[in-house]
C-alpha cells in the first residue's frame, strides 16, 4: 500500500506495491516506475492498468487500521474499503463506519484490500465481513497471512474469489444467519484450505460449476442454520475428512451426490422438514454410525441414496410412532438397525478447563482436563487446535506437547456447531536437562556445573546454596544433574 501525493511530478522506476493511491489530478511522468495490482486514481485520464477511479480520493480516511475512500456522491455517505493494515489481528468490517462524527455506509471491500508478504505475513487472524455490498474478487490478492477464521455477515451481498493469497491457516468459515441468498463468485474455492468447521446460515448461490467446498479433505464439522432450505447437488462431495453433519429444520431437499464420498462421515442429523433426498446423496459413506431422520414422514429417496452404507454399523434413529413407516419406505427399509427412541438434541453450552493456564516443558506433555456442559449434551466431541504449533501442539484427545519455549493458547471448540469454545493458556518452559529436584539433605558430594566442590557428606546444607543447577555424586558413585 503506497500513497503518491499531489505534488509529485516524476516517479523513478523500481517501486513495488500491492495497491497505489495517486492523489494528484494529473499523472506524473514515469516509465514503468511502479508495479502494482491495483491503482486508485482521481479521474479517468490516467493511463494505468487495473485502475479504480474515485474522484474523492483526497478524502480517504482511516479508522482502526482500515482505510476507506468515499464514493463519488458525497451526499450518499457511502465508502469502500481500500486497505487493511497488516498489523490488525481481528478485522471487523461492519455495515457502517463513523469518522469525525459522520456515519458512513460501508459498501464494497475492494480487491487487494489485504496485504502481507511471504517474508512478513500479515497478522490478520479473524476476519468478519458485514459490509453492505460486495466482497470483491482477490480481496486477499497475493497476501500472506495468518487468517484462521472468516465470517460473512447478513449484509454482504456477494463473496468473490479470495485470491492467490495463501489462506494456509484457515480453519473456520461461517456464513451467519441471513434471509437473502449469498452469491459466491465463479472462482470461490476453499477446497485446498485446512478447514475444520463450516457453518452455513443461509442459502448460497454458486456461480461456478462446483461448490466452494467440494473435495476439501480436512473439513470435519458441518452445520446448517434454520434459514437454509436446501443442500445442493454435490455441494460437499468427496469431503473425505467430514465426520459430522447437522442440518437445520427448514431444509426440504438434499441434492444428488451432496455428501457422496465423505468416507469419514460418522454422525448425521437430518431436520424435520427434509422431504426428498437425491440419487447417491450419501453414497460411499461406509463409516456412518448414527443417522437421525427427524421427519415423521420418511423423506422420498432416489435410487442409491445410501449405497455402500454399512448396515451392521449404522443405527437409524426416527421419531416415535414412525418406526413402521420407515421400515416400509424405499431405501430406508434397507437399514437393519432402526429405533424410534430418538434422543432430544442438546447443544453444548460451555467448555470449562480445569486450569485456565498450564505449564509444560519443551518435549514434555500433559492431557488437558476439560468439562463439557451440560452433561447431557448430545455431541460432546471437541475439536482441538493450538494457536501456534511452533510453541505447542495438541492432538484430538487434548494432549498438549511443548515444542519450543514460549506461550500460546489451546482452543477447544464444540463439534456440534454451537460455536461454543474454551481456551487454555499454555506456557512452554525451557528444558534444562535436569534429572531431579532435591528438597532434603543427603549424603552426597555437591559440585557446580564447572566442577567446583561446594559440599560433602550428610551434613551438607543445601539450603545455603544459591538456586541453580548442580552435579550430585551419590555414595554408589553415580552422578546426576539436579536443580535446587
N, C-alpha and C positions, 0 to 999 in steps of 0.2 A: 504494500500500500504506500503510495507516494503522492504528494501534493506539489504541483508546479504552480508557483504564484503568478500574479498578473504581470509583474514587471519583467519576466524572463523573455529575452528576445532570441537567444540561441541556446540550444541544448547540445552538449557534447555527447558523442556516442559512448556506449558501454554500460548503460544502465539496464537493470533487470528488475521488474516488479510485477506482482500479481495484478494489481489494479493501479491506474494512474488517474489522478484528478487534475484536469487542466483548468485553471481559474481565469486565465486571460481570454479576452474576446477574440483575439487573433492568434493564429497558430505560429509558434516560434519557428525559427529556422533550424532544421535538423535533418540529418541523413541517417535513417535507421538508428537513431540515437537511443531509443528505449524500446525494449521488447516487453510487452505486457499482454495479459489475456483479455483485459477489458480497459477501455479508455472512457472516462467521463469528461464530456466537453459541454460548453455553454451554448453552442449553436451548431447548425448542420454544415457550416462551411469548412469544418475541419476535415482533412484528408487522412483519416486514420482507420485502421481496421478495428473491428469489434468496438465501435464507439457507441456510447449511450448519451443522448442529448438531454440535459437538464438546464433550462435557462436560469434557474435559481440556484445554480451550483455554488455560488458565492455565499449562500445562506445555509450551507451544511452545518450540522451541529452534532455534538456527541453527548450521550447520556449513558453512564455506567459501562463505558468501554465500547459502546455501539455507535457507529457513525451513520447518521441519517441525512438524506437530501430531500428538501421539499419538492413536490411535483410542480408542474408548470403553473397551475392555477392556485395561487396562494390562498384564495378565498375558501377553497375546499378543505384547507388544513389537513392535507394528506402528505405522506412522505414514504420513501422507500429505504430499505436497509442497504447501505453501501459496503460496510466493512465492520467486522467484529474483532476487537483487539485479541491477539493470540494469548494474552495472559488471563483472560476471563475464563474461569473454570465452569461456572454454571451460567449458561446463556439463556435468558428468558426474553423472548421476542413476543410481546403481547400485542393485542389489537390496537392499543393506543400507547403513546408516549408523551410525557409532559416536559416541555423545555421553556424556561423563562416564563412560567405561569400559563403557557398556551398548550392545550391538549391537542395532539395531532393523531390522526388515524394512520396506523402503520399498514401500508398496502402490500408491497411485494418485498421479498428477500431476494436480492439480485444475485446473479451468477458471480462466483468467485468472492463471495462475501466473507468466507472463512480463510484465514491464512495458515502458515506453518510450513517449515522446510524439513527435509529429511534429517539434516544435521541439527535442527532446532524445532522439534514438533511443538505445535500449539498446545496449550494447557486445557483446551475445551474438554469437559468431562460429561456434562449433561446439557443437552440442547432441547429447549422447549419452543416449538414453533406454534404461535397462535395469532399470527398476523392476519389481517382481514383481506387476504388476497392469495397470490401465488408464492410458493417457494420454488424458485426457478431452477432449471437445469444447471448443473455444475455449481451448485451452491457451495460445495466443498472444493471445487476446482481441483487443483493439484495439492491441496492441503495435506500435510502430515499432522496427525492429531491424536489425542487420547480419548476420543469420544466413546463412552460406554453405553450411553442411553440417549435415544431420540424419542421425543413425544410430539405428536401432531394434534393440536387443539381443534375445537369445533369451528373456529373462524377461518381456518385455512381452506381455500377452495381447490387447490391443486398442488401436488408434490412432484417436483421434477427429479431427474436423474441426479444422484448425489455428486457425480463427477468421478474423475480418476483419482481423487484424494483417497488416501489409504484409511478406510474405516476398519482397521485391523483389530480394534478392540471393542467393536460394537456388540454388546451383549443383549440389549433390550430395545425393542421397538414397540411403541404404544400409539395406537390411534384412539384418542379419547372419545368418549361417548358423543355422538353427533346425530342430527336429524338429516342433514344433507349428505349426498354422496361425495366422497373424496376421490378426486380424479388423480390417478397415477399416470405420469408421463410414459411415453413409449419405451423408454430405456431404463426405467427404475428397476434395479436388480439388487437384492440383498442375498443372493444365493451363496456368495463367497464370504459373507461376513460371519464372524463366530457367534451368531445369535444363540441365545438360550431361551429368552422369554419374548413372546409376542402377544399383545392384547389388541383386539380389533373391536372398536366400539361403534362402528357404523359401516354401511356398505361402501365398498371400494369399486371404482371403475378402472379397469386396466386398459390402457391404450395399446399395449403390445400384445403379442401372440401368447405370451406366457405370463404367469403371475410373478410378482417380485420375489416370492418366497420359494417357488418350486425348485426342488433339488438341493435346498440347504441341508447340510449334513450334521449341523450342530444344534439346531433348534430343538429344544426339549419340551417346553410347555407352551400350550396354545389355548387361549381363552377368548370367547366371543361375548360381547355385551348384548344388552337387551334391544339395541337399536338395529342389530344386524338381522336381515330377513332371508339371506341365502348364503350358502357356501358354493363357490363357483367350481366348474369343471376343472379338474387337475390343479386346483389352487395350491395344494400342499403336496403334490405328487412327489414321491421319492425324497421326502424329508426323512432321511434314514435314522436320524437321532431322536425323532419326535417320540416322546413317551406318554404324554398326557394331552387329551383334547376335551375341553368342556365348552359346550355350546350354550347360547342364551335361549330363552323361552319364546323367542319370536322368529327363529329360523324355521322356515317351512320346507325348504328344499336343500338337498345336498347333491351337487353335480357329479357327473360320472368321473371316476378316477380321482376324486377330490383328495383322498388320502392313500391312494394306491402306492405300494412300495414303501410305506412307512414301517419298515421292518422291526423297529424297536418299540412300536406303539404297545402300551400295556393297559392304559386306563382311558375309557371313552364314555362320556356322558352326553346323550342326545336330549334336547329340550322337549317340552310338552307340545310344541307346535309343528314338529317335523312330520310332514305328510308324504314326502317322496324322497327316495334315495336312488341315484343314478347308477348305471352299469359300472361294476368294479370299483365303486367308491372306496371300499375298504379291502380291495384285493391285495394279496401278498402282505398281510398284516398278521403273521402267524404267532406273534407273541402277546396278543391281547388276552388279558386275564379277566378284566372287568369291563363289561359292556352294559350300560344302562340306557334303556329307551323309555322316556318318561311319558310318552303319549299313550293313553289307554287304548287308542285305536292303532294297531300296528301300521307303521308307515308302509306305503306301497314301494316295493323294491323291484328294480330292474334285474335282469339276469346277472349272476356272478357278483353281486354286491359284496359278499363275504368269501370270495374264492380264497382258498388256502388258509382259512381260519383253522386253528387247532381246536376242534370241538371238545377235546378232553381237557384242555387247559382253560378255556374261556367259559365264564358263567354269565348268562344273560339275565339281567335284573329288569323286571317290568312292574308296572303299577298293580296294586291289589285289585283283584277282580278281572284282570285281563289275561291271566295265565293261559286259558284255553284258546283265546283269540290268537295269541302269538304262536301257540303250538300248531295252529291250523293255517297260519299265513305263510305265503310263499317266502322263501329264503329264511325267515325266522324259524320255521318248523325244523330246520336242519340242525339247530342247536340241541345238544344232549342235556346240558345243564341249564335249566330255566327256573327262576324263582320269582315269586311276587312279593318278597319281603324287602322291597326296595327301601334302603335307608334314606332318611331325610338328609340332604346335603347341608353340611355345616361348614362355613368358611373359617379359616384361621383369622383370629383377631389380634394375636400378639405373639411375638417371638422374643423370649427373655433369656439372656445369657446369665449363667450363674455368676460370672465375673465379667464386668464391663471392660476390664483391662487384664491382659495376661502377659507373662514374660517367658520367652524360650531362649535357649542358647543356639548359636549357629550350629547346624547339624542336628539339633535336638528336635523333639516334637511332643505334642500332647493332644488329647482329644478335648475339644471344647464342649462343655456341658450347657445344654440349651433346653428350655421348656417351650413347647408349642401349645398355645391356648386358643380356644377352650380344649379341655382334654378329649371331648367327643368330636373334634374336628374330623371331617370326612377324609381329608387327604393331608397327612402330616409331613409329607415329603418336603425336604428343603433343598434348595439349590445354593451351593456354596461358591464363593469367589473371594479372591484376595485382590485388594486394590493395587497392589504392587508385588508381582510374583518374583521380582528380583530381591525382595526383602523376605517374604514368607509365602509359602504355598498352602493350600488347603484342599483336601480331597473330598469325595462325595459323602464321606461319613463324618466330616467336621474335624478331621485330624489335621492340625496345623503344624508345619515344619519350618524351622528357621533356616534361611538361606544365607543372609548377609546382615551384618549389623545395620540397624535402622528401625523405623517404625512404619506401620501401615495398618489398615483395617481389614478385618474379615467380615464379609456381609453374607447373611443367611436370608434367603427370600423364599416365601411360601410358594409352593408349586401349584397351588390351586387357583392362581390368577387373582387372588385378593389384593395383591400388591403389598402385603404386609412384609416387613423385613426387620431384622435385628442386626446390630453392629457391635463387634468386639474389637477393641484396640489391641494391637499386638506389638510388643517391644521385643526385638531380637538383640540379644547381648552377645558380645564377642566371646568366642570360645578360647579360654586361656590355656587349655590343655591340662588344667588342674584335675587330679585324680580323686581328691577327697578333701574334706574340711575337718580340721581337728579342733575340738572345743575343749578337751580336757588335757591335762599334762600327761605325758607318757615317757617311759624310759627310752629315750631316743637321743640321737645326735642331730642337731639342727644347723643347717648351713644356708647361707644366702645363695641366690642363683649364680653368684660369681665364685662360690666355693669357700667363703669365709665362715668358719665355725663360730656360731653365736650362742651355743648352749649344748650341754651334755648331761645325761643322767635323768633320773626320775624327778629330780628337783628343779628341772629347767622351768623357769617362769615364763610360759608362753605369752601370758597376758602383758608382759612388759615389752614384747617385741612390737615393732610397728606393723600395721596391717600390710599384707603383701603376700608374695609367693615365696615359699621356702622349700628346700630339699630336706627330706626327713630320712635318716638312716635308722632302721629298727634293729633290735637285738639279733635277728636272724640274718642280718647283712643286706636285706632288701632295701631299696630306696623308692621313694615316691615323691611326687610334687604335690604340695598342699597349699591351700590359702588359709591365712589366719585372720 
